[in-house]
């Protein structure tokens, strides 16, 4: 049974939710697919509709995903920029130590 709305999720559930959020955000930021996705399309791609919809809602609440009134979802500029920074920071030729 899921926790009541005013309860904090258990550590296992929190880790599960974080994993779902990360995987959905990664899907939204996938190279060459920076485009709006239909919520239903994300759920099909992810394979678990309720977890996908919950993750979309959490990402939207955190300012990492936009949701349109007609059911489309896409990464915010902040999420895209974060993704770019992480990619650049993890690249050996652009790391501060090699500069």
DARAZI-V39525 format. One line per field, one symbol per residue. psi: psi as a letter, one per 30 degrees, with the letter a starting at -180 (. if undefined). A space follows every 50 residues. Layout:
psi: ???
//
This chain:
psi: kllleglklleeeeeeeeeeeeeeeeefgkkfgilkkkeeeeeeeefjee eeeeeeeeeeefgfkkklfgglklkleeeeeeeeeeeeefkefgkeff.
//
